[in-house]
């Protein structure tokens, strides 16, 4: 059983480490509300939060 993590929209279970970038680590996880496999980016520092939010918005509009 992996480590659990929650967001306002779902709970996730972390499965395994995928890699690291400048802002934090990426972990393969299961989204428990839908059973989907997703990549969760865990931001390593609060200072990077705004950069991360901007990246998510840009990727969502691709
Ligand atoms: N959807 C994904 N599926 C599989 N592996 C992924 C996925 N997203 C990220 N990774 C892995 O995690 C690593 C870090 O990804 P991340 O997006 O944080 O950084 P990056 O785009 O490589 O670089 P930067 O930090 O400059 O944005 C990647 O190099 C890759 O190995």
PDB file of the backbone (N, CA, C, O) and the ligand in Angstrom, with CONECT records:
HET    LIG  A 101      31
ATOM      1  N   UNK A   1       0.860  -1.200   0.000  1.00  0.00           N
ATOM      2  CA  UNK A   1       0.000   0.000   0.000  1.00  0.00           C
ATOM      3  C   UNK A   1       0.890   1.242   0.000  1.00  0.00           C
ATOM      4  O   UNK A   1       1.781   1.373   0.839  1.00  0.00           O
ATOM      5  N   UNK A   2       0.637   2.179  -0.974  1.00  0.00           N
ATOM      6  CA  UNK A   2       1.468   3.382  -1.062  1.00  0.00           C
ATOM      7  C   UNK A   2       1.031   4.463  -0.088  1.00  0.00           C
ATOM      8  O   UNK A   2       0.049   4.312   0.639  1.00  0.00           O
ATOM      9  N   UNK A   3       1.779   5.550  -0.092  1.00  0.00           N
ATOM     10  CA  UNK A   3       1.455   6.688   0.776  1.00  0.00           C
ATOM     11  C   UNK A   3       0.275   7.447   0.180  1.00  0.00           C
ATOM     12  O   UNK A   3       0.221   7.666  -1.030  1.00  0.00           O
ATOM     13  N   UNK A   4      -0.668   7.849   1.027  1.00  0.00           N
ATOM     14  CA  UNK A   4      -1.839   8.581   0.572  1.00  0.00           C
ATOM     15  C   UNK A   4      -1.590  10.076   0.549  1.00  0.00           C
ATOM     16  O   UNK A   4      -0.836  10.608   1.363  1.00  0.00           O
ATOM     17  N   UNK A   5      -2.238  10.749  -0.400  1.00  0.00           N
ATOM     18  CA  UNK A   5      -2.160  12.212  -0.473  1.00  0.00           C
ATOM     19  C   UNK A   5      -3.526  12.712  -0.937  1.00  0.00           C
ATOM     20  O   UNK A   5      -4.182  12.066  -1.755  1.00  0.00           O
ATOM     21  N   UNK A   6      -3.957  13.864  -0.417  1.00  0.00           N
ATOM     22  CA  UNK A   6      -5.293  14.372  -0.756  1.00  0.00           C
ATOM     23  C   UNK A   6      -5.210  15.729  -1.414  1.00  0.00           C
ATOM     24  O   UNK A   6      -4.354  16.547  -1.076  1.00  0.00           O
ATOM     25  N   UNK A   7      -6.119  15.966  -2.373  1.00  0.00           N
ATOM     26  CA  UNK A   7      -6.307  17.309  -2.924  1.00  0.00           C
ATOM     27  C   UNK A   7      -7.785  17.627  -2.693  1.00  0.00           C
ATOM     28  O   UNK A   7      -8.536  16.742  -2.281  1.00  0.00           O
ATOM     29  N   UNK A   8      -8.224  18.861  -2.945  1.00  0.00           N
ATOM     30  CA  UNK A   8      -9.643  19.153  -2.738  1.00  0.00           C
ATOM     31  C   UNK A   8     -10.559  18.292  -3.613  1.00  0.00           C
ATOM     32  O   UNK A   8     -11.715  18.068  -3.255  1.00  0.00           O
ATOM     33  N   UNK A   9     -10.055  17.802  -4.765  1.00  0.00           N
ATOM     34  CA  UNK A   9     -10.941  17.059  -5.669  1.00  0.00           C
ATOM     35  C   UNK A   9     -10.816  15.546  -5.575  1.00  0.00           C
ATOM     36  O   UNK A   9     -11.709  14.838  -6.042  1.00  0.00           O
ATOM     37  N   UNK A  10      -9.739  15.021  -4.989  1.00  0.00           N
ATOM     38  CA  UNK A  10      -9.578  13.561  -4.943  1.00  0.00           C
ATOM     39  C   UNK A  10      -8.529  13.162  -3.911  1.00  0.00           C
ATOM     40  O   UNK A  10      -7.742  13.982  -3.438  1.00  0.00           O
ATOM     41  N   UNK A  11      -8.546  11.869  -3.579  1.00  0.00           N
ATOM     42  CA  UNK A  11      -7.451  11.278  -2.817  1.00  0.00           C
ATOM     43  C   UNK A  11      -6.614  10.465  -3.805  1.00  0.00           C
ATOM     44  O   UNK A  11      -7.130   9.953  -4.799  1.00  0.00           O
ATOM     45  N   UNK A  12      -5.329  10.356  -3.521  1.00  0.00           N
ATOM     46  CA  UNK A  12      -4.403   9.639  -4.387  1.00  0.00           C
ATOM     47  C   UNK A  12      -3.588   8.670  -3.546  1.00  0.00           C
ATOM     48  O   UNK A  12      -3.371   8.894  -2.355  1.00  0.00           O
ATOM     49  N   UNK A  13      -3.140   7.589  -4.179  1.00  0.00           N
ATOM     50  CA  UNK A  13      -2.192   6.703  -3.521  1.00  0.00           C
ATOM     51  C   UNK A  13      -0.906   6.700  -4.358  1.00  0.00           C
ATOM     52  O   UNK A  13      -0.919   6.333  -5.532  1.00  0.00           O
ATOM     53  N   UNK A  14       0.191   7.111  -3.739  1.00  0.00           N
ATOM     54  CA  UNK A  14       1.466   7.172  -4.460  1.00  0.00           C
ATOM     55  C   UNK A  14       1.986   5.763  -4.699  1.00  0.00           C
ATOM     56  O   UNK A  14       1.967   4.936  -3.787  1.00  0.00           O
ATOM     57  N   UNK A  15       2.452   5.476  -5.918  1.00  0.00           N
ATOM     58  CA  UNK A  15       2.934   4.126  -6.251  1.00  0.00           C
ATOM     59  C   UNK A  15       4.456   4.071  -6.365  1.00  0.00           C
ATOM     60  O   UNK A  15       5.118   3.354  -5.615  1.00  0.00           O
ATOM     61  N   UNK A  16       5.009   4.845  -7.322  1.00  0.00           N
ATOM     62  CA  UNK A  16       6.478   4.876  -7.362  1.00  0.00           C
ATOM     63  C   UNK A  16       7.012   6.147  -8.002  1.00  0.00           C
ATOM     64  O   UNK A  16       6.328   6.832  -8.763  1.00  0.00           O
ATOM     65  N   UNK A  17       8.256   6.430  -7.664  1.00  0.00           N
ATOM     66  CA  UNK A  17       8.965   7.620  -8.122  1.00  0.00           C
ATOM     67  C   UNK A  17       9.233   7.539  -9.626  1.00  0.00           C
ATOM     68  O   UNK A  17       9.707   6.513 -10.114  1.00  0.00           O
ATOM     69  N   UNK A  18       8.930   8.622 -10.370  1.00  0.00           N
ATOM     70  CA  UNK A  18       9.203   8.635 -11.812  1.00  0.00           C
ATOM     71  C   UNK A  18      10.437   9.459 -12.159  1.00  0.00           C
ATOM     72  O   UNK A  18      11.191   9.091 -13.061  1.00  0.00           O
ATOM     73  N   UNK A  19      10.652  10.570 -11.453  1.00  0.00           N
ATOM     74  CA  UNK A  19      11.810  11.411 -11.773  1.00  0.00           C
ATOM     75  C   UNK A  19      11.717  12.741 -11.052  1.00  0.00           C
ATOM     76  O   UNK A  19      10.750  13.009 -10.339  1.00  0.00           O
ATOM     77  N   UNK A  20      12.742  13.580 -11.246  1.00  0.00           N
ATOM     78  CA  UNK A  20      12.753  14.893 -10.596  1.00  0.00           C
ATOM     79  C   UNK A  20      13.039  15.983 -11.611  1.00  0.00           C
ATOM     80  O   UNK A  20      13.782  15.772 -12.569  1.00  0.00           O
ATOM     81  N   UNK A  21      12.450  17.140 -11.397  1.00  0.00           N
ATOM     82  CA  UNK A  21      12.727  18.319 -12.211  1.00  0.00           C
ATOM     83  C   UNK A  21      13.194  19.439 -11.295  1.00  0.00           C
ATOM     84  O   UNK A  21      13.530  19.207 -10.134  1.00  0.00           O
ATOM     85  N   UNK A  22      13.212  20.645 -11.826  1.00  0.00           N
ATOM     86  CA  UNK A  22      13.723  21.785 -11.068  1.00  0.00           C
ATOM     87  C   UNK A  22      12.854  22.090  -9.844  1.00  0.00           C
ATOM     88  O   UNK A  22      13.357  22.580  -8.833  1.00  0.00           O
ATOM     89  N   UNK A  23      11.545  21.801  -9.935  1.00  0.00           N
ATOM     90  CA  UNK A  23      10.629  22.244  -8.870  1.00  0.00           C
ATOM     91  C   UNK A  23      10.233  21.143  -7.899  1.00  0.00           C
ATOM     92  O   UNK A  23       9.602  21.421  -6.879  1.00  0.00           O
ATOM     93  N   UNK A  24      10.594  19.892  -8.198  1.00  0.00           N
ATOM     94  CA  UNK A  24      10.215  18.824  -7.274  1.00  0.00           C
ATOM     95  C   UNK A  24      10.244  17.467  -7.941  1.00  0.00           C
ATOM     96  O   UNK A  24      10.795  17.301  -9.029  1.00  0.00           O
ATOM     97  N   UNK A  25       9.634  16.485  -7.262  1.00  0.00           N
ATOM     98  CA  UNK A  25       9.637  15.102  -7.738  1.00  0.00           C
ATOM     99  C   UNK A  25       8.298  14.758  -8.390  1.00  0.00           C
ATOM    100  O   UNK A  25       7.264  15.335  -8.054  1.00  0.00           O
ATOM    101  N   UNK A  26       8.335  13.810  -9.327  1.00  0.00           N
ATOM    102  CA  UNK A  26       7.120  13.330  -9.989  1.00  0.00           C
ATOM    103  C   UNK A  26       6.918  11.869  -9.571  1.00  0.00           C
ATOM    104  O   UNK A  26       7.835  11.053  -9.665  1.00  0.00           O
ATOM    105  N   UNK A  27       5.716  11.558  -9.113  1.00  0.00           N
ATOM    106  CA  UNK A  27       5.429  10.229  -8.553  1.00  0.00           C
ATOM    107  C   UNK A  27       4.229   9.619  -9.271  1.00  0.00           C
ATOM    108  O   UNK A  27       3.176  10.251  -9.357  1.00  0.00           O
ATOM    109  N   UNK A  28       4.376   8.401  -9.785  1.00  0.00           N
ATOM    110  CA  UNK A  28       3.213   7.706 -10.365  1.00  0.00           C
ATOM    111  C   UNK A  28       2.248   7.402  -9.229  1.00  0.00           C
ATOM    112  O   UNK A  28       2.643   6.877  -8.188  1.00  0.00           O
ATOM    113  N   UNK A  29       0.984   7.734  -9.438  1.00  0.00           N
ATOM    114  CA  UNK A  29      -0.008   7.605  -8.368  1.00  0.00           C
ATOM    115  C   UNK A  29      -1.324   7.120  -8.947  1.00  0.00           C
ATOM    116  O   UNK A  29      -1.565   7.214 -10.151  1.00  0.00           O
ATOM    117  N   UNK A  30      -2.174   6.598  -8.066  1.00  0.00           N
ATOM    118  CA  UNK A  30      -3.522   6.207  -8.499  1.00  0.00           C
ATOM    119  C   UNK A  30      -4.514   7.211  -7.942  1.00  0.00           C
ATOM    120  O   UNK A  30      -4.527   7.491  -6.743  1.00  0.00           O
ATOM    121  N   UNK A  31      -5.365   7.762  -8.845  1.00  0.00           N
ATOM    122  CA  UNK A  31      -6.430   8.670  -8.424  1.00  0.00           C
ATOM    123  C   UNK A  31      -7.589   7.807  -7.949  1.00  0.00           C
ATOM    124  O   UNK A  31      -8.228   7.125  -8.750  1.00  0.00           O
ATOM    125  N   UNK A  32      -7.863   7.836  -6.643  1.00  0.00           N
ATOM    126  CA  UNK A  32      -8.769   6.843  -6.066  1.00  0.00           C
ATOM    127  C   UNK A  32     -10.233   7.036  -6.465  1.00  0.00           C
ATOM    128  O   UNK A  32     -11.014   6.084  -6.440  1.00  0.00           O
ATOM    129  N   UNK A  33     -10.610   8.279  -6.838  1.00  0.00           N
ATOM    130  CA  UNK A  33     -12.007   8.486  -7.236  1.00  0.00           C
ATOM    131  C   UNK A  33     -12.330   7.822  -8.574  1.00  0.00           C
ATOM    132  O   UNK A  33     -13.475   7.441  -8.817  1.00  0.00           O
ATOM    133  N   UNK A  34     -11.304   7.680  -9.463  1.00  0.00           N
ATOM    134  CA  UNK A  34     -11.566   7.135 -10.803  1.00  0.00           C
ATOM    135  C   UNK A  34     -10.727   5.893 -11.117  1.00  0.00           C
ATOM    136  O   UNK A  34     -10.944   5.240 -12.139  1.00  0.00           O
ATOM    137  N   UNK A  35      -9.767   5.564 -10.240  1.00  0.00           N
ATOM    138  CA  UNK A  35      -8.825   4.462 -10.472  1.00  0.00           C
ATOM    139  C   UNK A  35      -7.824   4.738 -11.595  1.00  0.00           C
ATOM    140  O   UNK A  35      -7.125   3.826 -12.036  1.00  0.00           O
ATOM    141  N   UNK A  36      -7.749   6.000 -12.066  1.00  0.00           N
ATOM    142  CA  UNK A  36      -6.798   6.345 -13.131  1.00  0.00           C
ATOM    143  C   UNK A  36      -5.375   6.370 -12.575  1.00  0.00           C
ATOM    144  O   UNK A  36      -5.157   6.692 -11.407  1.00  0.00           O
ATOM    145  N   UNK A  37      -4.396   6.021 -13.446  1.00  0.00           N
ATOM    146  CA  UNK A  37      -2.994   6.214 -13.115  1.00  0.00           C
ATOM    147  C   UNK A  37      -2.604   7.619 -13.575  1.00  0.00           C
ATOM    148  O   UNK A  37      -2.853   7.991 -14.722  1.00  0.00           O
ATOM    149  N   UNK A  38      -1.999   8.392 -12.685  1.00  0.00           N
ATOM    150  CA  UNK A  38      -1.627   9.772 -12.992  1.00  0.00           C
ATOM    151  C   UNK A  38      -0.184  10.027 -12.541  1.00  0.00           C
ATOM    152  O   UNK A  38       0.381   9.268 -11.753  1.00  0.00           O
ATOM    153  N   UNK A  39       0.396  11.114 -13.063  1.00  0.00           N
ATOM    154  CA  UNK A  39       1.712  11.566 -12.579  1.00  0.00           C
ATOM    155  C   UNK A  39       1.465  12.771 -11.686  1.00  0.00           C
ATOM    156  O   UNK A  39       0.926  13.781 -12.137  1.00  0.00           O
ATOM    157  N   UNK A  40       1.859  12.670 -10.419  1.00  0.00           N
ATOM    158  CA  UNK A  40       1.699  13.785  -9.474  1.00  0.00           C
ATOM    159  C   UNK A  40       3.046  14.458  -9.303  1.00  0.00           C
ATOM    160  O   UNK A  40       4.054  13.795  -9.056  1.00  0.00           O
ATOM    161  N   UNK A  41       3.063  15.785  -9.437  1.00  0.00           N
ATOM    162  CA  UNK A  41       4.306  16.507  -9.173  1.00  0.00           C
ATOM    163  C   UNK A  41       4.243  17.055  -7.750  1.00  0.00           C
ATOM    164  O   UNK A  41       3.323  17.797  -7.408  1.00  0.00           O
ATOM    165  N   UNK A  42       5.205  16.696  -6.937  1.00  0.00           N
ATOM    166  CA  UNK A  42       5.263  17.158  -5.541  1.00  0.00           C
ATOM    167  C   UNK A  42       6.253  18.310  -5.492  1.00  0.00           C
ATOM    168  O   UNK A  42       7.461  18.117  -5.631  1.00  0.00           O
ATOM    169  N   UNK A  43       5.721  19.516  -5.291  1.00  0.00           N
ATOM    170  CA  UNK A  43       6.552  20.725  -5.333  1.00  0.00           C
ATOM    171  C   UNK A  43       7.419  20.789  -4.074  1.00  0.00           C
ATOM    172  O   UNK A  43       6.924  20.659  -2.954  1.00  0.00           O
ATOM    173  N   UNK A  44       8.736  20.995  -4.283  1.00  0.00           N
ATOM    174  CA  UNK A  44       9.646  20.859  -3.139  1.00  0.00           C
ATOM    175  C   UNK A  44       9.698  22.078  -2.239  1.00  0.00           C
ATOM    176  O   UNK A  44      10.182  21.996  -1.110  1.00  0.00           O
ATOM    177  N   UNK A  45       9.199  23.218  -2.732  1.00  0.00           N
ATOM    178  CA  UNK A  45       9.359  24.436  -1.954  1.00  0.00           C
ATOM    179  C   UNK A  45       8.212  25.392  -2.290  1.00  0.00           C
ATOM    180  O   UNK A  45       7.843  25.548  -3.454  1.00  0.00           O
ATOM    181  N   UNK A  46       7.662  26.018  -1.272  1.00  0.00           N
ATOM    182  CA  UNK A  46       6.533  26.930  -1.467  1.00  0.00           C
ATOM    183  C   UNK A  46       6.828  28.032  -2.483  1.00  0.00           C
ATOM    184  O   UNK A  46       5.922  28.525  -3.155  1.00  0.00           O
ATOM    185  N   UNK A  47       8.110  28.415  -2.589  1.00  0.00           N
ATOM    186  CA  UNK A  47       8.494  29.475  -3.541  1.00  0.00           C
ATOM    187  C   UNK A  47       8.175  29.081  -4.972  1.00  0.00           C
ATOM    188  O   UNK A  47       7.973  29.949  -5.821  1.00  0.00           O
ATOM    189  N   UNK A  48       8.127  27.770  -5.254  1.00  0.00           N
ATOM    190  CA  UNK A  48       7.888  27.308  -6.625  1.00  0.00           C
ATOM    191  C   UNK A  48       6.409  27.122  -6.934  1.00  0.00           C
ATOM    192  O   UNK A  48       6.050  26.733  -8.046  1.00  0.00           O
ATOM    193  N   UNK A  49       5.556  27.395  -5.966  1.00  0.00           N
ATOM    194  CA  UNK A  49       4.120  27.130  -6.121  1.00  0.00           C
ATOM    195  C   UNK A  49       3.510  27.920  -7.283  1.00  0.00           C
ATOM    196  O   UNK A  49       2.746  27.370  -8.077  1.00  0.00           O
ATOM    197  N   UNK A  50       3.849  29.213  -7.380  1.00  0.00           N
ATOM    198  CA  UNK A  50       3.264  30.040  -8.448  1.00  0.00           C
ATOM    199  C   UNK A  50       3.728  29.550  -9.819  1.00  0.00           C
ATOM    200  O   UNK A  50       2.936  29.499 -10.759  1.00  0.00           O
ATOM    201  N   UNK A  51       5.017  29.188  -9.937  1.00  0.00           N
ATOM    202  CA  UNK A  51       5.551  28.666 -11.201  1.00  0.00           C
ATOM    203  C   UNK A  51       4.818  27.385 -11.574  1.00  0.00           C
ATOM    204  O   UNK A  51       4.460  27.178 -12.734  1.00  0.00           O
ATOM    205  N   UNK A  52       4.598  26.522 -10.576  1.00  0.00           N
ATOM    206  CA  UNK A  52       3.930  25.235 -10.825  1.00  0.00           C
ATOM    207  C   UNK A  52       2.488  25.453 -11.272  1.00  0.00           C
ATOM    208  O   UNK A  52       2.012  24.781 -12.188  1.00  0.00           O
ATOM    209  N   UNK A  53       1.787  26.395 -10.625  1.00  0.00           N
ATOM    210  CA  UNK A  53       0.384  26.665 -11.009  1.00  0.00           C
ATOM    211  C   UNK A  53       0.324  27.154 -12.454  1.00  0.00           C
ATOM    212  O   UNK A  53      -0.568  26.771 -13.210  1.00  0.00           O
ATOM    213  N   UNK A  54       1.293  28.014 -12.838  1.00  0.00           N
ATOM    214  CA  UNK A  54       1.326  28.544 -14.207  1.00  0.00           C
ATOM    215  C   UNK A  54       1.545  27.390 -15.194  1.00  0.00           C
ATOM    216  O   UNK A  54       0.898  27.335 -16.240  1.00  0.00           O
ATOM    217  N   UNK A  55       2.464  26.465 -14.858  1.00  0.00           N
ATOM    218  CA  UNK A  55       2.742  25.330 -15.749  1.00  0.00           C
ATOM    219  C   UNK A  55       1.499  24.462 -15.922  1.00  0.00           C
ATOM    220  O   UNK A  55       1.205  24.015 -17.030  1.00  0.00           O
ATOM    221  N   UNK A  56       0.764  24.219 -14.827  1.00  0.00           N
ATOM    222  CA  UNK A  56      -0.456  23.392 -14.901  1.00  0.00           C
ATOM    223  C   UNK A  56      -1.473  24.079 -15.810  1.00  0.00           C
ATOM    224  O   UNK A  56      -2.096  23.423 -16.645  1.00  0.00           O
ATOM    225  N   UNK A  57      -1.650  25.406 -15.654  1.00  0.00           N
ATOM    226  CA  UNK A  57      -2.621  26.132 -16.507  1.00  0.00           C
ATOM    227  C   UNK A  57      -2.217  26.048 -17.965  1.00  0.00           C
ATOM    228  O   UNK A  57      -3.065  25.837 -18.832  1.00  0.00           O
ATOM    229  N   UNK A  58      -0.911  26.213 -18.253  1.00  0.00           N
ATOM    230  CA  UNK A  58      -0.443  26.162 -19.643  1.00  0.00           C
ATOM    231  C   UNK A  58      -0.670  24.777 -20.226  1.00  0.00           C
ATOM    232  O   UNK A  58      -1.144  24.653 -21.356  1.00  0.00           O
ATOM    233  N   UNK A  59      -0.338  23.726 -19.468  1.00  0.00           N
ATOM    234  CA  UNK A  59      -0.499  22.344 -19.978  1.00  0.00           C
ATOM    235  C   UNK A  59      -1.981  22.022 -20.180  1.00  0.00           C
ATOM    236  O   UNK A  59      -2.344  21.316 -21.121  1.00  0.00           O
ATOM    237  N   UNK A  60      -2.843  22.547 -19.286  1.00  0.00           N
ATOM    238  CA  UNK A  60      -4.286  22.274 -19.401  1.00  0.00           C
ATOM    239  C   UNK A  60      -4.862  22.914 -20.658  1.00  0.00           C
ATOM    240  O   UNK A  60      -5.848  22.417 -21.203  1.00  0.00           O
ATOM    241  N   UNK A  61      -4.266  24.004 -21.128  1.00  0.00           N
ATOM    242  CA  UNK A  61      -4.825  24.671 -22.309  1.00  0.00           C
ATOM    243  C   UNK A  61      -4.146  24.224 -23.603  1.00  0.00           C
ATOM    244  O   UNK A  61      -4.503  24.709 -24.677  1.00  0.00           O
ATOM    245  N   UNK A  62      -3.166  23.298 -23.525  1.00  0.00           N
ATOM    246  CA  UNK A  62      -2.477  22.772 -24.735  1.00  0.00           C
ATOM    247  C   UNK A  62      -3.449  22.026 -25.640  1.00  0.00           C
ATOM    248  O   UNK A  62      -3.051  21.522 -26.691  1.00  0.00           O
TER     249      UNK A  62
HETATM  250  N1  LIG A 101       3.695  12.046 -17.089  1.00  0.00           N
HETATM  251  C1  LIG A 101       4.884  11.505 -16.806  1.00  0.00           C
HETATM  252  N2  LIG A 101       5.108  10.195 -17.014  1.00  0.00           N
HETATM  253  C2  LIG A 101       6.296   9.617 -16.704  1.00  0.00           C
HETATM  254  N3  LIG A 101       7.346  10.291 -16.190  1.00  0.00           N
HETATM  255  C3  LIG A 101       7.187  11.601 -15.985  1.00  0.00           C
HETATM  256  C4  LIG A 101       5.960  12.282 -16.260  1.00  0.00           C
HETATM  257  N4  LIG A 101       6.105  13.597 -15.938  1.00  0.00           N
HETATM  258  C5  LIG A 101       7.365  13.707 -15.481  1.00  0.00           C
HETATM  259  N5  LIG A 101       8.022  12.529 -15.499  1.00  0.00           N
HETATM  260  C6  LIG A 101       9.413  12.267 -15.057  1.00  0.00           C
HETATM  261  O1  LIG A 101       9.739  13.187 -14.020  1.00  0.00           O
HETATM  262  C7  LIG A 101      10.851  13.996 -14.422  1.00  0.00           C
HETATM  263  C8  LIG A 101      10.645  15.400 -13.907  1.00  0.00           C
HETATM  264  O2  LIG A 101       9.555  15.991 -14.586  1.00  0.00           O
HETATM  265  P1  LIG A 101       9.282  17.527 -14.441  1.00  0.00           P
HETATM  266  O3  LIG A 101       8.089  17.852 -15.263  1.00  0.00           O
HETATM  267  O4  LIG A 101       9.257  17.886 -12.989  1.00  0.00           O
HETATM  268  O5  LIG A 101      10.591  18.216 -14.973  1.00  0.00           O
HETATM  269  P2  LIG A 101      11.127  18.453 -16.429  1.00  0.00           P
HETATM  270  O6  LIG A 101      10.020  18.916 -17.322  1.00  0.00           O
HETATM  271  O7  LIG A 101      11.902  17.238 -16.841  1.00  0.00           O
HETATM  272  O8  LIG A 101      12.134  19.640 -16.184  1.00  0.00           O
HETATM  273  P3  LIG A 101      11.873  21.071 -15.508  1.00  0.00           P
HETATM  274  O9  LIG A 101      12.154  20.896 -14.061  1.00  0.00           O
HETATM  275  O10 LIG A 101      12.873  21.943 -16.171  1.00  0.00           O
HETATM  276  O11 LIG A 101      10.444  21.490 -15.777  1.00  0.00           O
HETATM  277  C9  LIG A 101      10.897  13.888 -15.935  1.00  0.00           C
HETATM  278  O12 LIG A 101      12.176  14.107 -16.412  1.00  0.00           O
HETATM  279  C10 LIG A 101      10.417  12.472 -16.164  1.00  0.00           C
HETATM  280  O13 LIG A 101      11.490  11.581 -15.942  1.00  0.00           O
CONECT  250  251
CONECT  251  250  252  256
CONECT  252  251  253
CONECT  253  252  254
CONECT  254  253  255
CONECT  255  254  256  259
CONECT  256  251  255  257
CONECT  257  256  258
CONECT  258  257  259
CONECT  259  255  258  260
CONECT  260  259  261  279
CONECT  261  260  262
CONECT  262  261  263  277
CONECT  263  262  264
CONECT  264  263  265
CONECT  265  264  266  267  268
CONECT  266  265
CONECT  267  265
CONECT  268  265  269
CONECT  269  268  270  271  272
CONECT  270  269
CONECT  271  269
CONECT  272  269  273
CONECT  273  272  274  275  276
CONECT  274  273
CONECT  275  273
CONECT  276  273
CONECT  277  262  278  279
CONECT  278  277
CONECT  279  260  277  280
CONECT  280  279
END
